[in-house]
Amino acid sequence: MNRFGILACLGLLVLGQPASADDLKIVVILDNSGSMNEYMSGGKQKVDAAKSALLTVLDQVPAGSEVGVLLLNDGPRGPWLVPLGPIDPATFRPAINALTANGGTPLGATMKKAADELLKLRDKQRYGTYKLLIVSDGEAGDGYLVDQYLPEIQARGLLVDVIGVAMSQEHSLATRASTYRRADDPASLEKAISAVVLGESSADASDDTGESDFELLKPLPTELAAASLTALTSPVNKPLEESSRPAYEDTSQSSPYQPRGPIHQPPANQGNGGGGGWSKMPILLLAVVFIVIRVLVGIAKRK
């Protein structure tokens, strides 16, 4: 492939061109703790609002997408309310309708379970948009695990979107997730879930900026372009490292803005992919620079 061919491919990867329908792979982490039985604005229980929103959104998921719904507390079928895979209304409708809320908020442990399932899928399929959507009305009962796993999940290239359901204050993940949305009533909850699951790519399909993208990438040396392309298309799919602490330790009574002890950083790269791909950081930083440039160009064109 010549220089311009490499750059064109890199541009598609780095600048976020619209993905095809079957590129979406998402696990919805649904809070089914006891507090989800509380009522939200509009006179509906949080759990019922979440069930209704999920049913509406999943009915609209494009054919070819792969979606899973993972619970914080085991339901009748275990932790997976809807196993990650192609959408089947005959499977997800009765499962979601039968959902009840009861239990704690082991968010960190559940994030690892969801991420490992997505990484396993990406190891087989390689391409696509892989993300976690957390729908919760409270803080994690195992905050130390969230602190440990979140950086590792993000380092592996998985997106983490969070929706705070009728919370009195912002969730502690608000400034650490890929996106954060508040949902104080059933309508806003459905809108928030829809935006994450069905939302368009950050690059508007009608935005005529393809030529500008190419011009931005044109000065990149061939060798660097090739190395960047290799790094971006070779993500680390190794499961997250297990925590040495108990699987669940309730720290939910702590303020979300108070430290829960030292934040665990991803382990250093030991040559087997366990470090989350930190050895590729200079190349990925270059990718981030181009993404920022792309966003600034888009904003300038809209003015």
C-alpha positions in Angstrom: 0.0 0.0 0.0 1.4 3.4 -0.9 1.7 6.4 1.4 -1.7 7.9 0.6 -3.4 4.5 0.9 -2.0 4.1 4.4 -3.0 7.6 5.4 -6.5 7.1 4.1 -7.0 4.0 6.2 -5.5 5.7 9.3 -7.8 8.6 8.7 -10.9 6.3 8.8 -9.7 4.7 12.0 -8.6 7.8 13.9 -11.1 10.4 12.8 -14.2 8.3 13.5 -16.0 7.9 10.2 -19.5 6.5 10.6 -19.6 2.8 11.4 -21.8 0.3 9.7 -24.8 -1.1 11.7 -23.1 -4.4 12.5 -20.1 -2.6 14.1 -21.8 -1.9 17.4 -20.9 -4.3 20.3 -22.3 -3.0 23.6 -22.9 -4.4 27.1 -25.5 -2.5 29.1 -24.7 -2.8 32.8 -28.1 -2.3 34.5 -28.3 -1.5 38.1 -31.0 -3.7 39.7 -30.1 -2.9 43.3 -32.8 -2.3 45.9 -32.6 1.5 45.5 -33.9 1.1 41.9 -37.4 0.4 43.5 -37.5 4.1 44.4 -39.8 6.4 42.5 -38.4 9.1 40.1 -40.0 12.2 38.7 -43.2 11.2 36.8 -44.3 8.7 39.4 -42.6 5.6 38.0 -40.2 3.3 39.7 -36.6 3.6 38.5 -36.4 -0.1 37.6 -39.7 0.1 35.6 -38.5 3.2 33.8 -35.2 1.4 32.9 -37.1 -1.7 31.7 -39.4 0.4 29.5 -36.5 2.4 28.0 -34.5 -0.7 27.3 -37.4 -2.4 25.5 -38.0 0.7 23.4 -34.3 1.1 22.4 -33.5 -2.5 21.8 -36.5 -2.7 19.4 -34.6 -0.1 17.3 -31.1 -1.6 17.4 -29.9 -2.2 13.8 -29.8 -5.8 12.6 -26.2 -7.1 13.0 -25.5 -5.3 16.2 -24.5 -7.3 19.2 -25.9 -6.3 22.6 -25.9 -7.7 26.1 -27.5 -6.7 29.3 -25.6 -7.5 32.5 -27.1 -7.1 36.0 -25.3 -5.9 39.2 -27.2 -8.7 41.0 -28.1 -12.1 39.7 -31.5 -12.5 38.2 -33.4 -15.8 37.6 -31.0 -16.6 34.7 -27.9 -15.4 36.5 -26.0 -12.2 35.9 -26.7 -11.9 32.2 -30.3 -10.7 31.7 -29.6 -10.7 28.0 -26.4 -12.6 26.8 -24.1 -10.6 24.6 -25.0 -11.4 21.0 -27.3 -10.6 18.1 -30.6 -9.0 19.3 -33.5 -11.5 19.5 -36.9 -9.9 20.7 -38.2 -13.4 21.7 -35.3 -13.6 24.2 -34.8 -10.1 25.5 -38.5 -9.0 25.9 -39.6 -11.7 28.5 -36.3 -11.4 30.3 -36.5 -7.6 30.7 -40.2 -7.7 31.6 -39.5 -10.1 34.5 -36.7 -8.1 36.0 -36.9 -7.1 39.7 -34.6 -4.9 41.8 -33.0 -6.2 45.0 -29.4 -6.3 46.3 -26.3 -4.1 46.4 -24.2 -2.2 43.9 -21.0 -4.3 43.0 -20.3 -2.1 40.0 -16.5 -2.6 39.8 -16.8 -6.4 39.7 -19.6 -6.2 37.1 -17.5 -3.8 34.9 -14.7 -6.4 34.8 -17.2 -9.1 33.8 -18.6 -6.9 31.0 -15.3 -5.8 29.7 -13.8 -9.3 29.6 -16.8 -10.4 27.5 -16.3 -7.6 25.1 -12.6 -8.2 24.9 -13.3 -11.9 24.2 -15.6 -10.9 21.3 -13.2 -8.3 20.0 -10.4 -11.0 19.9 -12.6 -13.0 17.5 -14.1 -10.2 15.4 -11.4 -7.5 15.8 -13.3 -4.6 14.2 -16.2 -2.6 15.5 -17.2 -0.1 18.2 -17.0 -1.8 21.7 -18.5 0.0 24.7 -20.0 -0.4 28.1 -23.1 1.5 29.1 -23.6 1.8 32.9 -27.2 2.7 33.9 -27.1 3.2 37.7 -28.8 5.3 40.4 -26.0 5.1 43.0 -22.3 4.8 43.8 -20.4 1.5 43.6 -20.3 -0.7 46.7 -16.9 -1.8 45.6 -15.4 1.6 44.6 -11.8 0.3 44.9 -12.5 -2.1 42.0 -13.9 0.7 39.9 -10.7 2.6 40.6 -8.7 -0.4 39.5 -10.6 -1.6 36.5 -11.7 1.7 34.9 -8.2 2.8 33.7 -7.5 -0.8 32.4 -10.8 -0.9 30.5 -10.1 2.5 28.9 -6.5 1.6 28.1 -7.8 -1.4 26.1 -9.8 1.0 23.9 -13.3 0.2 25.3 -15.7 3.2 25.6 -17.4 3.6 29.0 -20.7 5.6 28.9 -22.6 6.4 32.1 -26.2 7.4 32.9 -27.0 8.6 36.4 -30.6 7.7 37.1 -32.4 10.3 39.3 -29.3 11.0 41.4 -29.1 13.9 43.8 -25.6 14.7 42.6 -23.4 13.7 39.7 -22.1 10.2 39.8 -18.4 9.9 40.7 -17.8 8.5 37.2 -19.2 11.6 35.6 -15.8 13.1 34.8 -14.0 9.8 34.2 -16.3 8.2 31.6 -16.4 8.6 27.9 -19.8 10.3 28.2 -22.1 11.1 31.1 -25.8 11.9 31.1 -28.3 12.6 33.8 -31.8 11.0 33.6 -34.2 12.4 36.2 -37.5 11.1 34.6 -38.5 8.2 32.4 -38.4 10.3 29.2 -34.9 11.5 29.8 -33.8 8.0 30.7 -35.1 6.6 27.4 -33.5 9.5 25.5 -30.1 9.0 27.2 -30.0 5.2 26.6 -31.1 5.8 23.0 -28.3 8.4 22.5 -25.7 5.9 23.6 -27.0 2.8 21.9 -28.4 4.3 18.7 -26.5 7.6 18.5 -24.7 8.7 15.4 -20.9 8.7 15.1 -19.2 11.9 16.2 -18.5 12.5 12.5 -21.7 13.6 10.9 -22.5 11.6 7.8 -23.6 14.8 6.1 -20.4 16.7 7.1 -18.4 17.3 4.0 -15.0 17.2 5.6 -13.5 14.1 4.0 -11.0 16.2 1.9 -10.0 18.3 4.9 -9.3 15.1 6.9 -7.1 13.8 4.2 -5.2 17.1 4.0 -4.6 17.1 7.8 -3.1 13.6 7.6 -1.1 14.1 4.4 2.1 15.4 6.1 2.4 12.3 8.3 5.5 10.3 7.4 4.8 6.9 5.8 6.6 5.0 8.5 4.7 6.7 11.3 1.4 6.2 9.5 2.1 2.5 9.1 3.1 2.1 12.8 0.0 4.0 13.9 -2.2 1.9 11.8 -0.7 -1.2 13.2 -1.1 0.0 16.8 -4.7 1.1 16.3 -5.8 -2.1 14.7 -4.0 -4.4 17.2 -5.8 -3.7 20.5 -5.0 -5.6 23.7 -7.7 -8.2 24.3 -6.3 -9.9 27.4 -8.8 -10.1 30.3 -8.4 -7.6 33.1 -6.2 -8.5 36.0 -8.0 -10.0 39.0 -8.0 -7.9 42.2 -6.2 -9.3 45.2 -8.9 -7.9 47.5 -12.3 -9.5 48.3 -14.7 -9.8 45.3 -17.2 -7.4 47.0 -16.5 -4.9 49.8 -19.3 -2.4 50.3 -18.0 1.2 50.3 -21.2 2.7 49.0 -21.7 4.8 52.1 -18.6 6.8 51.4 -19.1 10.1 49.6 -18.3 9.7 45.9 -16.0 12.7 46.2 -14.0 11.3 49.1 -10.9 9.2 48.4 -11.4 5.4 49.0 -7.8 4.7 49.3 -5.1 4.7 46.6 -6.4 4.5 43.1 -5.1 1.4 41.3 -3.2 2.1 38.1 -3.0 -0.4 35.3 -0.1 -2.8 35.8 3.0 -2.2 33.9 3.4 -4.0 30.6 5.1 -7.3 31.2 5.4 -8.4 27.7 2.1 -10.4 27.6 -0.4 -7.6 27.0 -1.3 -7.3 30.6 -0.4 -3.6 30.8 -3.3 -2.5 28.7 -1.2 -1.4 25.7 0.8 1.4 27.4 3.8 0.7 25.2 1.7 2.1 22.3 1.0 5.3 24.2 3.1 7.7 22.0 1.4 6.4 18.9 -2.0 6.6 20.5 -1.3 10.1 21.7 -0.7 11.1 18.1 -4.1 9.6 17.3 -5.6 11.8 20.0 -4.0 14.9 18.5 -5.5 14.2 15.2 -8.9 13.6 16.8 -8.7 17.0 18.5 -7.7 18.6 15.2 -10.7 17.0 13.5 -13.1 18.2 16.1 -11.7 21.8 16.0 -12.0 21.8 12.2 -15.6 20.6 12.4 -16.4 23.3 14.9 -14.8 26.0 12.7 -16.8 24.9 9.7 -20.1 25.2 11.6 -19.4 28.8 12.6 
